Amino acid sequence: MSEQVVVHLLGDLDKGRHVATDNWYTILRLGSYLLTRDTLLTGVVHADRGPSKMLKNGHNML
């Protein structure tokens, strides 16, 4: 649900934007979707809330 808010606020995608989010909106699914729409995501991830193994290992989604 929270990722829909980010997509709605961005409006037109596919314009090479870069969005920054706090921990409430930083969701791996959102980041993956935005990458497919030429939009980058930078956000806060708290280790105690269970980030994916890929993020824990320091891997980039690109």
C-alpha positions as CSV (number, residue, x, y, z in Angstrom):
1,M,0.0,0.0,0.0
2,S,2.7,2.5,0.9
3,E,4.5,2.0,-2.4
4,Q,1.3,3.2,-4.2
5,V,1.7,6.5,-2.4
6,V,5.2,7.0,-3.7
7,V,4.2,6.1,-7.3
8,H,1.2,8.4,-7.1
9,L,3.3,11.3,-5.8
10,L,5.9,10.8,-8.5
11,G,3.3,11.2,-11.2
12,D,4.8,10.5,-14.6
13,L,7.5,7.9,-14.4
14,D,10.2,7.1,-17.0
15,K,11.9,10.4,-16.7
16,G,15.1,9.4,-15.0
17,R,14.1,10.6,-11.5
18,H,15.7,9.7,-8.2
19,V,13.5,9.5,-5.2
20,A,14.6,9.3,-1.5
21,T,12.3,7.6,1.1
22,D,12.3,7.0,4.8
23,N,12.0,3.6,6.3
24,W,8.2,3.6,6.0
25,Y,8.3,3.7,2.2
26,T,11.5,1.8,1.5
27,I,10.3,-1.5,0.1
28,L,12.3,-3.8,-2.1
29,R,9.3,-4.4,-4.3
30,L,9.0,-0.6,-4.9
31,G,12.7,-0.3,-5.7
32,S,12.4,-3.1,-8.3
33,Y,9.3,-1.6,-9.9
34,L,10.8,1.9,-10.1
35,L,14.0,0.5,-11.7
36,T,11.8,-0.9,-14.5
37,R,10.4,2.7,-14.9
38,D,13.8,4.5,-15.2
39,T,13.5,5.8,-11.6
40,L,16.1,5.3,-8.8
41,L,15.2,4.8,-5.2
42,T,17.4,5.6,-2.2
43,G,16.0,4.8,1.2
44,V,16.5,4.0,4.9
45,V,16.5,0.3,5.8
46,H,16.7,-0.9,9.4
47,A,18.6,-4.1,9.9
48,D,16.3,-5.2,12.8
49,R,13.3,-5.2,10.4
50,G,14.6,-7.9,8.2
51,P,16.0,-6.5,5.0
52,S,16.6,-9.0,2.2
53,K,19.7,-11.1,2.2
54,M,20.7,-9.3,-1.0
55,L,20.8,-5.9,0.9
56,K,22.5,-7.4,3.9
57,N,25.3,-8.6,1.8
58,G,25.8,-5.2,0.3
59,H,24.6,-6.0,-3.2
60,N,23.1,-3.5,-5.5
61,M,19.8,-4.2,-7.3
62,L,21.4,-3.1,-10.6
